[in-house]
Amino acid sequence: MGKKSLVPLALVLVSLLISTDTSQVMAANMRSFIEAVRRKATVVYIGSVKEVHLLTRTKFDIKARALVEVLAIARGTGVNPREATVEYSSFDDQTPMLAGGPQYQLAPDAKVVIFANSFVSTIPPGYLLQGSREELLQRVVALRDALKHMSPDHLKVNEIDEGDRRIQLELYEKLCAYLRASK
């Protein structure tokens, strides 16, 4: 192929990229931030990190396990455990943050809201929030408000429908009520 035959091909590719509907384009690592991931979580709970254990360390990642005291269950499997375990990816000064995320730095006494497949999870959580009670409340309110105002097109991008929206809004209200009451 000569240089002249590459020019039309390049123009076609540029035109294609420019005409792509960017609202439908999502990076693979953004998948964990769509509402469907939180909707599909079997268990959703608020907790306080009791212990953190380093499982493995590589040049690129740290695998850790946290023992979490369960303070409230917003969605569950019928059991009410006092503790939960969650394995997750982490980083520190020696092991930099991965561009693909999600990674967390959990420490004892950290407050968390976890969306996971079980209370004893070796699979990283679908979604995890951490911070003070006030920060968690603020972030859950932001999730709730964003979901309330999602257009039908944004619901599709987030892989949920109106029924899922109602279920998630009820979940966020439960989380907000607990976080407001636990001063």
Accessible surface in RSA format (square Angstrom, percent):
REM  Atomic radii and reference values for relative SASA: ProtOr
REM  Chains: A
REM  Algorithm: Lee & Richards
REM  Probe-radius: 1.40
REM  Slices: 20
REM RES _ NUM      All-atoms   Total-Side   Main-Chain    Non-polar    All polar
REM                ABS   REL    ABS   REL    ABS   REL    ABS   REL    ABS   REL
RES MET A   1   186.54  96.6 101.58  67.2  84.96 202.3 103.49  88.0  83.05 110.0
RES GLY A   2    45.98  56.7   0.00   N/A  45.98  56.7  36.36  99.8   9.61  21.5
RES LYS A   3   178.08  86.9 168.76 103.5   9.32  22.2 112.79 101.5  65.29  69.5
RES LYS A   4   185.88  90.7 174.96 107.3  10.93  26.0 121.44 109.3  64.44  68.6
RES SER A   5    55.59  47.0  39.25  52.4  16.34  37.6  46.06  98.1   9.53  13.4
RES LEU A   6    85.14  47.4  83.74  59.9   1.40   3.5  83.90  58.9   1.24   3.3
RES VAL A   7    86.89  57.2  84.28  76.3   2.61   6.3  86.79  75.4   0.09   0.3
RES PRO A   8    74.40  54.2  71.43  65.1   2.97  10.8  74.14  61.2   0.26   1.6
RES LEU A   9    86.93  48.4  82.72  59.2   4.22  10.6  86.02  60.4   0.91   2.4
RES ALA A  10    50.30  46.2  46.67  72.0   3.62   8.2  49.84  70.2   0.45   1.2
RES LEU A  11   112.74  62.8 111.81  80.0   0.93   2.3 112.22  78.8   0.52   1.4
RES VAL A  12    95.54  62.9  91.99  83.3   3.55   8.5  94.77  82.3   0.76   2.1
RES LEU A  13    92.75  51.7  92.71  66.3   0.04   0.1  92.71  65.1   0.04   0.1
RES VAL A  14    78.24  51.5  77.69  70.3   0.55   1.3  78.24  68.0   0.00   0.0
RES SER A  15    67.65  57.2  60.76  81.1   6.89  15.9  35.49  75.6  32.16  45.1
RES LEU A  16   110.82  61.7 107.06  76.6   3.75   9.4 110.41  77.5   0.41   1.1
RES LEU A  17   132.21  73.6 121.12  86.7  11.09  27.9 121.37  85.2  10.84  29.2
RES ILE A  18   136.62  77.7 110.54  82.4  26.08  62.9 117.52  84.6  19.10  51.8
RES SER A  19    87.10  73.6  52.73  70.4  34.37  79.2  50.15 106.8  36.95  51.8
RES THR A  20    56.93  40.5  42.35  42.9  14.58  34.7  40.82  54.8  16.10  24.3
RES ASP A  21    83.89  58.8  71.66  71.3  12.23  28.9  38.57  90.8  45.33  45.2
RES THR A  22   108.86  77.4  97.29  98.6  11.57  27.6  65.38  87.8  43.48  65.7
RES SER A  23    59.33  50.1  39.79  53.1  19.54  45.0  43.46  92.5  15.87  22.2
RES GLN A  24   107.10  59.9  82.75  60.5  24.35  58.0  36.87  78.5  70.23  53.3
RES VAL A  25    94.27  62.0  72.70  65.8  21.57  52.0  76.55  66.5  17.72  48.1
RES MET A  26    76.10  39.4  45.38  30.0  30.73  73.2  41.62  35.4  34.48  45.7
RES ALA A  27    60.47  55.6  41.74  64.4  18.73  42.6  53.00  74.6   7.47  19.8
RES ALA A  28    97.07  89.3  69.22 106.8  27.85  63.4  80.58 113.5  16.49  43.7
RES ASN A  29    58.60  40.4  44.43  42.9  14.17  34.1  22.04  53.1  36.55  35.3
RES MET A  30    88.83  46.0  88.55  58.6   0.28   0.7  66.10  56.2  22.73  30.1
RES ARG A  31   106.59  44.8 105.62  53.8   0.97   2.3  56.80  77.6  49.78  30.2
RES SER A  32    21.73  18.4  19.28  25.7   2.45   5.6  20.01  42.6   1.72   2.4
RES PHE A  33    94.53  47.3  80.85  50.1  13.68  35.6  80.96  49.1  13.58  38.9
RES ILE A  34     9.23   5.3   9.00   6.7   0.23   0.6   9.23   6.6   0.00   0.0
RES GLU A  35     1.29   0.7   1.29   1.0   0.00   0.0   0.00   0.0   1.29   1.1
RES ALA A  36     0.74   0.7   0.61   0.9   0.13   0.3   0.74   1.0   0.00   0.0
RES VAL A  37    27.70  18.2  21.12  19.1   6.57  15.8  24.29  21.1   3.41   9.3
RES ARG A  38     9.22   3.9   9.22   4.7   0.00   0.0   0.00   0.0   9.22   5.6
RES ARG A  39    62.73  26.3  61.48  31.3   1.25   3.0   9.56  13.1  53.18  32.2
RES LYS A  40   136.80  66.7 109.62  67.3  27.18  64.7  88.22  79.4  48.58  51.8
RES ALA A  41    10.23   9.4   1.38   2.1   8.86  20.1   8.27  11.6   1.97   5.2
RES THR A  42    63.67  45.3  54.73  55.5   8.94  21.3  39.05  52.4  24.62  37.2
RES VAL A  43     0.02   0.0   0.02   0.0   0.00   0.0   0.02   0.0   0.00   0.0
RES VAL A  44     0.00   0.0   0.00   0.0   0.00   0.0   0.00   0.0   0.00   0.0
RES TYR A  45     0.63   0.3   0.63   0.4   0.00   0.0   0.00   0.0   0.63   0.8
RES ILE A  46     3.95   2.2   3.95   2.9   0.00   0.0   3.95   2.8   0.00   0.0
RES GLY A  47     0.00   0.0   0.00   N/A   0.00   0.0   0.00   0.0   0.00   0.0
RES SER A  48    10.87   9.2  10.87  14.5   0.00   0.0   2.85   6.1   8.02  11.2
RES VAL A  49     1.10   0.7   0.00   0.0   1.10   2.7   0.00   0.0   1.10   3.0
RES LYS A  50    91.83  44.8  71.55  43.9  20.28  48.3  46.10  41.5  45.73  48.7
RES GLU A  51    76.05  43.7  73.89  55.9   2.16   5.1  26.55  51.4  49.50  40.4
RES VAL A  52    50.30  33.1  25.34  22.9  24.96  60.1  25.34  22.0  24.96  67.7
RES HIS A  53    89.63  49.0  86.49  60.1   3.13   8.0  61.37  63.2  28.26  32.9
RES LEU A  54   102.76  57.2  72.15  51.6  30.61  76.9  72.99  51.3  29.77  80.1
RES LEU A  55    64.99  36.2  36.28  26.0  28.71  72.2  38.77  27.2  26.22  70.6
RES THR A  56    76.66  54.5  70.08  71.0   6.59  15.7  70.22  94.3   6.44   9.7
RES ARG A  57   101.87  42.8  71.28  36.3  30.59  72.8  42.15  57.6  59.72  36.2
RES THR A  58    78.10  55.5  66.81  67.7  11.30  26.9  73.27  98.4   4.83   7.3
RES LYS A  59   160.03  78.1 142.11  87.2  17.92  42.7  96.66  87.0  63.37  67.5
RES PHE A  60   129.53  64.8 128.93  79.9   0.61   1.6 129.53  78.5   0.00   0.0
RES ASP A  61    19.24  13.5  18.14  18.1   1.10   2.6  12.46  29.3   6.78   6.8
RES ILE A  62     8.40   4.8   8.40   6.3   0.00   0.0   8.40   6.0   0.00   0.0
RES LYS A  63    92.98  45.4  92.96  57.0   0.02   0.0  67.94  61.2  25.04  26.7
RES ALA A  64     4.07   3.7   4.02   6.2   0.05   0.1   4.02   5.7   0.05   0.1
RES ARG A  65    86.82  36.5  86.82  44.3   0.00   0.0  14.52  19.8  72.30  43.8
RES ALA A  66     0.00   0.0   0.00   0.0   0.00   0.0   0.00   0.0   0.00   0.0
RES LEU A  67    34.69  19.3  34.48  24.7   0.21   0.5  34.48  24.2   0.21   0.6
RES VAL A  68     0.03   0.0   0.03   0.0   0.00   0.0   0.03   0.0   0.00   0.0
RES GLU A  69    74.63  42.8  74.63  56.5   0.00   0.0  11.13  21.5  63.50  51.8
RES VAL A  70    18.96  12.5   3.27   3.0  15.69  37.8   3.27   2.8  15.69  42.6
RES LEU A  71    65.46  36.5  37.47  26.8  28.00  70.4  41.66  29.3  23.81  64.1
RES ALA A  72    23.18  21.3  14.21  21.9   8.98  20.4  23.12  32.6   0.07   0.2
RES ILE A  73    56.24  32.0  23.28  17.3  32.96  79.4  23.55  17.0  32.69  88.7
RES ALA A  74    10.76   9.9   3.30   5.1   7.46  17.0   6.43   9.0   4.34  11.5
RES ARG A  75    43.16  18.1  36.37  18.5   6.79  16.2  35.14  48.0   8.01   4.9
RES GLY A  76    37.95  46.8   0.00   N/A  37.95  46.8   4.98  13.7  32.97  73.8
RES THR A  77    77.00  54.8  40.86  41.4  36.14  86.1  45.87  61.6  31.13  47.1
RES GLY A  78    74.77  92.2   0.00   N/A  74.77  92.2  42.08 115.5  32.69  73.2
RES VAL A  79    87.98  57.9  83.14  75.3   4.84  11.7  87.06  75.6   0.92   2.5
RES ASN A  80   123.57  85.2  94.95  91.8  28.61  68.9  27.85  67.0  95.71  92.5
RES PRO A  81    38.04  27.7  21.20  19.3  16.84  61.2  32.76  27.0   5.29  32.8
RES ARG A  82   205.43  86.3 197.25 100.6   8.17  19.5  72.66  99.3 132.77  80.5
RES GLU A  83    71.07  40.8  60.33  45.6  10.73  25.6  20.14  39.0  50.93  41.6
RES ALA A  84     1.64   1.5   0.00   0.0   1.64   3.7   1.64   2.3   0.00   0.0
RES THR A  85    32.57  23.2  32.39  32.8   0.17   0.4  27.58  37.1   4.98   7.5
RES VAL A  86     0.30   0.2   0.30   0.3   0.00   0.0   0.30   0.3   0.00   0.0
RES GLU A  87    30.26  17.4  30.26  22.9   0.00   0.0   6.75  13.1  23.51  19.2
RES TYR A  88     4.09   1.9   2.39   1.4   1.70   4.4   1.15   0.9   2.94   3.6
RES SER A  89    13.62  11.5  12.46  16.6   1.16   2.7  10.80  23.0   2.82   4.0
RES SER A  90    10.54   8.9  10.54  14.1   0.00   0.0   2.53   5.4   8.01  11.2
RES PHE A  91    38.17  19.1  35.59  22.0   2.58   6.7  35.59  21.6   2.58   7.4
RES ASP A  92    47.28  33.1  37.58  37.4   9.69  22.9  29.65  69.8  17.63  17.6
RES ASP A  93   154.66 108.3 117.69 117.1  36.97  87.4  39.93  94.0 114.73 114.4
RES GLN A  94   143.95  80.5 114.05  83.3  29.91  71.2  45.10  96.0  98.85  75.0
RES THR A  95     1.88   1.3   1.88   1.9   0.00   0.0   0.00   0.0   1.88   2.8
RES PRO A  96    86.79  63.3  80.65  73.5   6.14  22.3  86.34  71.3   0.45   2.8
RES MET A  97   118.49  61.4  93.44  61.8  25.05  59.6  54.82  46.6  63.67  84.4
RES LEU A  98    70.71  39.4  64.55  46.2   6.16  15.5  66.49  46.7   4.22  11.4
RES ALA A  99   105.00  96.5  69.96 108.0  35.04  79.7  82.11 115.6  22.89  60.6
RES GLY A 100    36.08  44.5   0.00   N/A  36.08  44.5  28.72  78.8   7.36  16.5
RES GLY A 101    37.01  45.6   0.00   N/A  37.01  45.6  16.97  46.6  20.04  44.9
RES PRO A 102    47.42  34.6  34.86  31.8  12.55  45.6  40.54  33.5   6.88  42.7
RES GLN A 103    20.16  11.3   1.59   1.2  18.57  44.2   1.59   3.4  18.57  14.1
RES TYR A 104    25.58  11.9  23.95  13.6   1.63   4.2  20.70  15.6   4.88   6.0
RES GLN A 105    93.67  52.4  77.10  56.3  16.57  39.5  26.79  57.0  66.88  50.7
RES LEU A 106    14.43   8.0   0.02   0.0  14.41  36.2   0.02   0.0  14.41  38.8
RES ALA A 107    53.56  49.2  52.34  80.8   1.22   2.8  53.15  74.8   0.41   1.1
RES PRO A 108    79.27  57.8  65.47  59.7  13.79  50.1  65.47  54.1  13.79  85.7
RES ASP A 109   112.22  78.6 101.91 101.4  10.30  24.4  27.89  65.6  84.33  84.1
RES ALA A 110    25.85  23.8  14.05  21.7  11.80  26.8  25.13  35.4   0.72   1.9
RES LYS A 111    72.34  35.3  71.39  43.8   0.95   2.3  45.19  40.7  27.15  28.9
RES VAL A 112     0.00   0.0   0.00   0.0   0.00   0.0   0.00   0.0   0.00   0.0
RES VAL A 113     0.00   0.0   0.00   0.0   0.00   0.0   0.00   0.0   0.00   0.0
RES ILE A 114     0.00   0.0   0.00   0.0   0.00   0.0   0.00   0.0   0.00   0.0
RES PHE A 115     0.26   0.1   0.26   0.2   0.00   0.0   0.26   0.2   0.00   0.0
RES ALA A 116     2.30   2.1   0.58   0.9   1.72   3.9   2.30   3.2   0.00   0.0
RES ASN A 117    73.46  50.7  58.36  56.4  15.09  36.3  32.93  79.2  40.53  39.2
RES SER A 118    37.08  31.3  36.48  48.7   0.61   1.4  32.76  69.8   4.32   6.1
RES PHE A 119    12.45   6.2  10.52   6.5   1.93   5.0  10.52   6.4   1.93   5.5
RES VAL A 120   111.72  73.5  96.91  87.7  14.81  35.7  96.91  84.2  14.81  40.2
RES SER A 121     3.53   3.0   0.68   0.9   2.85   6.6   1.95   4.2   1.58   2.2
RES THR A 122    98.34  69.9  82.14  83.3  16.20  38.6  55.22  74.2  43.12  65.2
RES ILE A 123   105.26  59.9 103.87  77.4   1.39   3.4 105.05  75.6   0.22   0.6
RES PRO A 124    71.05  51.8  62.69  57.1   8.35  30.4  62.69  51.8   8.35  51.9
RES PRO A 125     7.38   5.4   0.02   0.0   7.37  26.8   0.54   0.4   6.84  42.5
RES GLY A 126    25.12  31.0   0.00   N/A  25.12  31.0  21.66  59.4   3.46   7.7
RES TYR A 127    23.48  11.0  23.12  13.2   0.36   0.9   6.01   4.5  17.46  21.5
RES LEU A 128     8.90   5.0   0.14   0.1   8.76  22.0   0.14   0.1   8.76  23.6
RES LEU A 129     1.60   0.9   1.22   0.9   0.38   0.9   1.60   1.1   0.00   0.0
RES GLN A 130    53.53  29.9  45.32  33.1   8.21  19.6  19.85  42.2  33.69  25.6
RES GLY A 131    21.22  26.2   0.00   N/A  21.22  26.2  19.65  53.9   1.57   3.5
RES SER A 132    48.30  40.8  36.89  49.2  11.41  26.3  40.95  87.2   7.36  10.3
RES ARG A 133    42.26  17.7  38.54  19.6   3.72   8.9  19.85  27.1  22.41  13.6
RES GLU A 134   102.40  58.8  97.13  73.5   5.26  12.5  57.29 110.8  45.11  36.8
RES GLU A 135    88.49  50.8  87.72  66.4   0.77   1.8  30.37  58.7  58.12  47.5
RES LEU A 136     0.73   0.4   0.73   0.5   0.00   0.0   0.73   0.5   0.00   0.0
RES LEU A 137    31.40  17.5  31.40  22.5   0.00   0.0  31.40  22.1   0.00   0.0
RES GLN A 138   127.93  71.5 120.63  88.2   7.31  17.4  39.44  83.9  88.50  67.1
RES ARG A 139   102.58  43.1 100.02  51.0   2.56   6.1  35.85  49.0  66.73  40.4
RES VAL A 140     0.11   0.1   0.11   0.1   0.00   0.0   0.11   0.1   0.00   0.0
RES VAL A 141    34.85  22.9  34.85  31.5   0.00   0.0  34.85  30.3   0.00   0.0
RES ALA A 142    59.30  54.5  48.73  75.2  10.57  24.0  55.57  78.3   3.73   9.9
RES LEU A 143    27.75  15.5  25.69  18.4   2.06   5.2  26.57  18.7   1.18   3.2
RES ARG A 144    30.01  12.6  30.01  15.3   0.00   0.0   0.17   0.2  29.84  18.1
RES ASP A 145    49.31  34.5  48.77  48.5   0.53   1.3  19.32  45.5  29.99  29.9
RES ALA A 146    57.57  52.9  42.45  65.5  15.13  34.4  53.51  75.4   4.07  10.8
RES LEU A 147     0.23   0.1   0.11   0.1   0.12   0.3   0.11   0.1   0.12   0.3
RES LYS A 148   101.13  49.3  79.88  49.0  21.25  50.6  42.86  38.6  58.28  62.1
RES HIS A 149   147.16  80.4 117.12  81.4  30.04  76.8  88.11  90.8  59.05  68.7
RES MET A 150    33.88  17.5  24.12  16.0   9.77  23.3  27.85  23.7   6.03   8.0
RES SER A 151    45.77  38.7  38.60  51.5   7.17  16.5  42.22  89.9   3.55   5.0
RES PRO A 152    96.73  70.5  94.47  86.1   2.27   8.2  95.30  78.7   1.43   8.9
RES ASP A 153    93.20  65.3  91.98  91.5   1.23   2.9  21.49  50.6  71.71  71.5
RES HIS A 154    95.99  52.5  95.72  66.5   0.26   0.7  67.87  69.9  28.12  32.7
RES LEU A 155     7.40   4.1   7.40   5.3   0.00   0.0   7.40   5.2   0.00   0.0
RES LYS A 156   151.92  74.1 135.90  83.4  16.01  38.1  88.95  80.1  62.97  67.1
RES VAL A 157    24.59  16.2  16.57  15.0   8.02  19.3  22.74  19.8   1.85   5.0
RES ASN A 158    17.70  12.2  17.70  17.1   0.00   0.0   0.00   0.0  17.70  17.1
RES GLU A 159    88.98  51.1  64.50  48.8  24.47  58.3  37.84  73.2  51.14  41.8
RES ILE A 160    13.66   7.8   0.73   0.5  12.93  31.2   5.02   3.6   8.64  23.4
RES ASP A 161    86.34  60.5  82.16  81.8   4.19   9.9  38.85  91.4  47.49  47.4
RES GLU A 162    84.75  48.7  82.16  62.2   2.59   6.2  53.69 103.8  31.06  25.4
RES GLY A 163    24.55  30.3   0.00   N/A  24.55  30.3  19.77  54.2   4.79  10.7
RES ASP A 164    31.73  22.2  31.19  31.0   0.54   1.3   0.03   0.1  31.70  31.6
RES ARG A 165    25.07  10.5  25.07  12.8   0.00   0.0  12.03  16.4  13.05   7.9
RES ARG A 166   143.81  60.4 141.40  72.1   2.40   5.7  64.41  88.0  79.39  48.1
RES ILE A 167    72.21  41.1  70.72  52.7   1.49   3.6  70.77  51.0   1.44   3.9
RES GLN A 168     0.00   0.0   0.00   0.0   0.00   0.0   0.00   0.0   0.00   0.0
RES LEU A 169    34.62  19.3  34.48  24.7   0.14   0.4  34.62  24.3   0.00   0.0
RES GLU A 170   114.78  65.9 110.30  83.4   4.47  10.7  40.70  78.7  74.08  60.5
RES LEU A 171     6.55   3.6   4.29   3.1   2.26   5.7   5.92   4.2   0.63   1.7
RES TYR A 172     0.07   0.0   0.07   0.0   0.00   0.0   0.07   0.1   0.00   0.0
RES GLU A 173    74.99  43.1  72.08  54.5   2.90   6.9  43.84  84.8  31.15  25.4
RES LYS A 174   119.58  58.3 108.95  66.8  10.63  25.3  70.96  63.9  48.62  51.8
RES LEU A 175     1.62   0.9   1.00   0.7   0.61   1.5   1.62   1.1   0.00   0.0
RES CYS A 176     0.00   0.0   0.00   0.0   0.00   0.0   0.00   0.0   0.00   0.0
RES ALA A 177    58.57  53.9  50.13  77.4   8.44  19.2  55.10  77.6   3.47   9.2
RES TYR A 178    67.93  31.7  62.23  35.4   5.70  14.8  51.09  38.4  16.84  20.8
RES LEU A 179     2.90   1.6   2.90   2.1   0.00   0.0   2.90   2.0   0.00   0.0
RES ARG A 180   110.02  46.2 103.96  53.0   6.06  14.4  48.68  66.5  61.34  37.2
RES ALA A 181    87.65  80.6  49.20  75.9  38.45  87.5  60.61  85.4  27.05  71.6
RES SER A 182    42.36  35.8  17.14  22.9  25.21  58.1  24.91  53.1  17.45  24.4
RES LYS A 183   191.34  93.3 126.62  77.7  64.72 154.1  93.54  84.2  97.80 104.2
END  Absolute sums over single chains surface
CHAIN  1 A    10915.1       9018.6       1896.4       6925.9       3989.1
END  Absolute sums over all chains
TOTAL         10915.1       9018.6       1896.4       6925.9       3989.1
